[in-house]
Amino acid sequence: MSEELNRLKQENSRLREIIGSWRRKAQEKNPYRNRLFKEGYNRMYSEHYKVYIVDYIPGDLDIKEVIEEIETKFMPTIRPFSFKRLDYSTKYKAWIVEVCRTKEYTKLREPFEVRWSE
């Protein structure tokens, strides 16, 4: 019984932190938006990548909650790209999310390798 009570207190504390983070973010009145920061092609890994500035997620939110938010709310909006990297930028005061797709770009790599191997 005591273990269950401690677990519930920890969960309550965790949820209070999450609610506080979202409340502070809402008081700043930032609209929901994602800005494309940069886009390119990485020939070494044969992938097309995009980097977004995601500023609707609070900066002081726990990283597990941020990842869950990115995977459930942000990623469905940018299909067929897949989640690759997540960083917090103090310059932009926002999360920087890198996404990529590799499937259809494998043919672009072949001429480069043939050219340099001769």
Number of C-alpha atoms within 10 A of each C-alpha: 6 7 8 9 10 11 12 12 12 12 12 12 12 13 12 11 15 16 13 15 17 16 13 13 19 14 8 8 10 11 10 9 11 15 11 14 13 11 14 11 15 14 13 9 11 19 20 18 19 19 19 18 21 22 21 17 20 20 19 15 16 13 13 9 12 17 15 11 13 18 13 11 10 16 16 12 9 11 12 12 18 16 18 13 12 17 12 17 13 9 6 11 13 18 22 21 22 21 22 22 18 16 12 10 16 12 10 12 15 11 10 12 11 9 8 7 7 5
